[in-house]
Amino acid sequence: MREARSGASLLARSIMSVAVAVRARNEIVLATDTLTCFGSRRVPPQNHRAVKIREIGQALMASTGWGIYENLFDDFLSGRPAPELRDSKAIFAFFNRFWRALHTRYSLVNEQCNSKDSPFGDLDSTFLVVNPNGIFCVESDMSVTQFRQYYAIGSGANYSLGALHVLYDPEGDPELLARRAVEAAIALDTGCGGEILLRRLRAAPPRRGRPGAPSRRVRPARGRARRTGTPPGGGAVRG
């Protein structure tokens, strides 16, 4: 969960989050919580249910970090064909185009990264993309990592990953595994809550290796991976 650093942050819409993807039995399930906060104020699920999963072509994407990305993607993707987020290379290319649009089309975007130690820009959010070919994590530096079994992002990710480390079975029910992972985050992390939203899709046959083979990465062009923390100056965030 991200703590507020300024008075503006206390009133900003925060979508503190956990997003989990699990691949098992030729299916992939993406699950999130639905909690929305305004600073320290939690919104009851009866009053608002945040939908944190976006369909992009044949892919599904969940994000954690700044809540304004919901509005930015709505605008960026409107009126154009859905991109094909089929593999690490295509996902990286999509986010590279999105980065350029952020700095040419949206004047509200801060040009500076949050750390003087990095020569790169910073999305300051993390994204989880699933498609028939697998599970992909896009870090704030836009590096793309593919996972063969499961992964989680957000303020409750450590709890979800711990649960999946114990519970994962390649022949298990991916929906049940994803649900239990999100339940662990909701139970233990103050930034997660509400109902559980799940989406599933059919996985393509693996091309090579076994489910536990090492992950694959794409080198970042811009940005630096960040741990959970509050973006300076306030604003909507997802945990």
Secondary structure, 3 states (H helix, E strand, C coil): CCCCCCHHHHHCEECCCEEEEEEECCEEEEEEECCEEECCEEECCCCCCCCCEEEECCEEEEEECCCCHHHHHHHHHCCCCCCCCCCHHHHHHHHHHHHHHHHHCCCCCCCCCCCCCCCCCCCCCEEEEEECCEEEEECCCCCEEEECCEEEEECCHHHHHHHHHHHCCCCCCHHHHHHHHHHHHHHHCCCCCCCEEEEEEECCCCCCCCCCCCCEEECCCCCCCCCCCCCCCCCCCCC
